[in-house]
Amino acid sequence: MTLIVCESLVRIYQTGPVEVQALQGLDLVVEKGEMVAVVGASGSGKSTLLSILAGVDAPTAGRAQVEQWDLLGMSRADRVRYRRHTVGFVRQQTASNLIPYLTARQMVDLPMTAARTPAGVRKQRSGELLEALGVAAFADRKPGQLSGGQQMRVAIAVALANQPHVLLADEPTGELDTATSAEVFGALRDVNRDLGVTVVVVTHDPAVSGQVERTVAIRDGRTSSEVLRRTATADDGNTHVIAEEYAVMDRAGRIQVPRDYREALALTRRVRLALEPDHITIRPDA
Ligand SMILES: Nc1ncnc2c1ncn2[C@@H]1O[C@H](COP(=O)(O)OP(=O)(O)OP(=O)(O)O)[C@@H](O)[C@H]1O
């Protein structure tokens, strides 16, 4: 069951005469129930991708679909509905997710009030969510009375208030120390596993991306490679994690050969391709 499809996604920002191509034909498919980490250097387009998926920003060209929603051709009313019910979004700066004068419970309540959820349901659900994220004890505290990790967990609870099918998190552990970051990441995994929410998380943190089954790397506004991890059991009964890196091929059949491979064999403009029974070889031109 495919939940998110991005095909040849392009986002161009125009500031005066300057044009920045933040996304340059990005391809991404996410299945329902997956937890995917998106990694890439600063400026590679990760936040742009997440803002588009969150319905906050609109793509310039290409295709972006989440469930039945076409993110390029959505009306304003549909966009509001989409943002309210289909996706939950946790922004990069912890503080920007929270309202300083409201308590944790009031903040989780707010999106449900906007969606006209009956008071009884709101009360029960905010209690359950704060409990699920391990912050029930701080329900009556305001953001200033919470640690960074607790604030982030409250922000996740707020994002989940209207029971979205997708949770998008932009660098949720970026401002946290290692131990707190592991805790917050654990909370995201619980949300994915226990509530069945599909999670897409942008991160710089290799420790974070090392803990998900699938990591997608973005380079220059395109998906460049993916790492899939699975747990295998050896003959001695011990389990270990096997990580395999894949290149991503777009619809036109283009793949990017990693720089170290190109340099090792001095591959430049032209290469020889040969189809073998079960693989393809790439050789230097000479
Ligand atoms: N609103 C905007 N106006 C103009 N240019 C923008 C805007 N938002 C992003 N960009 C540019 O688009 C490119 C991609 O930015 P983006 O924030 O998506 O990258 P990122 O991978 O999330 O980076 P970081 O890890 O530093 O947050 C950058 O060159 C950035 O300067």
The ligand as an ORCA input file, in Angstrom:
! r2SCAN-3c Opt
* xyz 0 1
  N      11.970     30.250      1.058
  C      13.088     30.107      0.349
  N      13.483     31.067     -0.518
  C      14.605     30.928     -1.260
  N      15.423     29.863     -1.195
  C      15.104     28.869     -0.337
  C      13.923     28.948      0.488
  N      13.858     27.814      1.235
  C      14.937     27.078      0.911
  N      15.692     27.706     -0.040
  C      16.939     27.190     -0.662
  O      16.667     25.902     -1.184
  C      17.769     25.024     -0.967
  C      17.295     23.817     -0.165
  O      16.953     24.233      1.150
  P      16.388     23.262      2.279
  O      16.097     24.077      3.473
  O      15.296     22.435      1.710
  O      17.641     22.321      2.541
  P      17.935     21.330      3.764
  O      18.520     20.106      3.145
  O      16.703     21.141      4.571
  O      19.022     22.116      4.584
  P      19.264     22.165      6.188
  O      19.722     20.802      6.561
  O      20.346     23.197      6.318
  O      17.963     22.567      6.816
  C      18.831     25.844     -0.268
  O      19.728     26.300     -1.242
  C      18.052     26.998      0.338
  O      18.854     28.125      0.452
*
